[in-house]
Amino acid sequence: MAAADDRHRLEVAERQLALVQSFMPRLDGKVTALFAIVSAQLAVAALNLTASDLPKWYVTVPLAVFLIMIAWTYFNLYRCAFPHLDGGQNSLVYFAEIAKRRESDFIQQYMDVSVSDLTNDLSGQIWRNSAIVSCKFKFLKSATQWAMASLVPWAIVLIATSFSNARIPIVSS
């Protein structure tokens, strides 16, 4: 009966790990989308600026604020895309620890592990992946908030360059 309970706990742990890991592609997709939006925002601002706009304080000040906000957004997107992956020492589940072993050593250790020890290892991996997902979400949330806030100075830059150059703030040839 104990062996059946151990196997059931292992199956539950496997499902929980799969659930936690399913959040990572969702977050990564949002990072990619936000990166594209922010990059387009930056390109539109650059295409609507001229050298004669830069000495004007009403262009330069919102432009500086916009660039600082965008830089912080990019920093947070980078941190989300490349989180710290420390932990999982001697794990038979964590990819970085598996890669440190020779193939034959890994196979032997994996075949020798008990169901209970494997369940404990999976539980540790669930915890570590949850911490990584939480961290990624925190950085994505921050990047999204800064990107949203950057819309105000971005719009001011486009409107100011539009008025100073007598043109509509769009990408034109």
C-alpha positions in Angstrom: 0.0 0.0 0.0 2.9 2.4 0.8 4.4 1.8 -2.6 1.0 2.7 -4.3 0.8 5.9 -2.2 4.4 6.8 -3.1 3.6 6.3 -6.8 0.4 8.4 -6.5 2.4 11.2 -4.9 5.0 11.0 -7.7 2.2 11.3 -10.3 0.7 14.2 -8.6 4.1 15.9 -8.3 4.7 15.3 -12.1 1.3 16.9 -12.9 2.1 19.9 -10.6 5.5 20.4 -12.2 3.9 20.3 -15.7 1.4 22.9 -14.5 4.0 25.2 -13.2 6.1 24.8 -16.3 3.1 25.7 -18.5 3.2 29.3 -17.2 6.7 29.9 -18.7 5.8 29.9 -22.4 2.8 32.2 -21.6 5.1 34.6 -19.9 7.7 34.4 -22.6 5.1 35.1 -25.3 4.1 38.2 -23.5 7.7 39.3 -23.2 8.1 38.9 -26.9 5.0 40.9 -27.7 5.9 43.7 -25.3 9.4 43.8 -26.7 8.0 44.2 -30.2 5.6 47.0 -29.1 8.2 48.9 -27.2 10.7 48.6 -30.1 8.0 49.9 -32.5 7.3 52.8 -30.1 11.0 53.6 -30.1 11.2 53.4 -33.9 8.3 55.7 -34.4 9.7 58.3 -32.0 13.1 58.1 -33.8 11.6 58.4 -37.2 9.6 61.5 -36.2 12.6 63.3 -34.6 14.9 65.6 -36.5 18.2 67.2 -35.4 16.4 70.5 -35.2 14.0 69.1 -32.6 16.6 68.2 -30.0 17.5 71.7 -28.8 13.9 72.4 -28.0 13.2 71.7 -24.3 9.6 70.7 -24.9 10.9 67.9 -27.1 14.1 67.0 -25.2 12.5 66.7 -21.7 9.7 64.3 -22.6 12.1 62.4 -24.9 14.6 61.9 -22.1 11.8 60.7 -19.8 10.5 58.4 -22.5 14.0 57.0 -23.2 14.6 56.3 -19.4 11.3 54.6 -19.2 11.9 52.5 -22.2 15.4 51.6 -21.0 13.9 50.4 -17.7 11.3 48.4 -19.6 14.0 46.7 -21.7 16.0 45.9 -18.5 12.9 44.3 -16.9 12.2 42.3 -20.1 15.7 41.1 -20.2 15.5 40.0 -16.5 12.2 38.2 -17.3 13.7 36.4 -20.4 16.9 35.4 -18.5 16.1 34.7 -14.8 18.6 33.4 -12.4 18.5 29.6 -12.5 20.6 28.8 -9.4 19.6 25.9 -7.1 18.7 22.3 -7.5 22.0 20.9 -6.3 22.4 17.2 -7.1 18.9 17.1 -8.6 18.0 14.3 -11.0 15.3 16.5 -12.4 16.9 19.9 -12.9 18.4 20.2 -16.4 21.5 22.2 -15.3 22.4 19.6 -12.7 21.7 16.7 -15.1 24.0 18.3 -17.7 26.9 18.4 -15.1 26.9 14.5 -15.0 28.2 12.1 -17.5 25.4 10.3 -19.3 26.2 6.9 -17.8 26.4 8.4 -14.3 23.0 10.1 -14.7 21.4 6.9 -16.0 22.7 4.8 -13.2 21.7 7.4 -10.5 18.2 7.8 -12.1 17.7 4.0 -12.2 18.8 3.7 -8.6 16.6 6.5 -7.1 13.6 5.4 -5.0 10.1 6.6 -5.8 10.1 8.6 -2.5 13.4 10.3 -3.3 12.3 11.1 -6.9 9.1 12.6 -5.5 11.1 14.8 -3.1 13.4 15.9 -6.0 10.3 16.7 -8.1 8.8 18.7 -5.2 12.0 20.7 -5.0 11.8 21.3 -8.7 8.2 22.4 -8.4 9.3 24.9 -5.7 12.2 26.2 -7.8 10.2 26.6 -11.0 7.4 28.4 -9.0 10.1 30.8 -7.7 11.3 31.4 -11.3 7.8 31.9 -12.7 7.0 34.3 -9.8 10.2 36.3 -10.6 9.5 36.3 -14.3 6.0 37.6 -13.6 7.3 40.3 -11.4 9.7 41.6 -14.1 7.0 41.3 -16.8 4.6 43.2 -14.7 7.1 46.0 -14.0 8.0 46.1 -17.7 4.4 46.4 -18.7 3.7 49.2 -16.2 6.8 51.2 -17.4 5.8 50.6 -21.0 2.3 51.9 -20.3 3.7 54.9 -18.4 6.0 55.6 -21.3 3.1 56.2 -23.6 2.5 59.7 -22.1 6.0 61.1 -22.8 6.0 59.3 -26.1 2.8 61.0 -27.2 4.1 64.4 -26.0 7.3 63.9 -28.1 5.2 63.0 -31.2 2.8 65.9 -30.7 5.7 68.4 -30.0 7.6 67.3 -33.1 4.4 67.4 -35.1 3.8 71.0 -34.1 7.4 72.2 -34.4 7.7 70.6 -37.9 4.1 71.1 -39.1 3.5 67.4 -39.8 1.3 64.6 -38.5 3.2 62.3 -36.1 3.2 59.2 -38.1 5.8 57.2 -40.0 5.9 58.7 -43.5 8.2 58.7 -46.4 
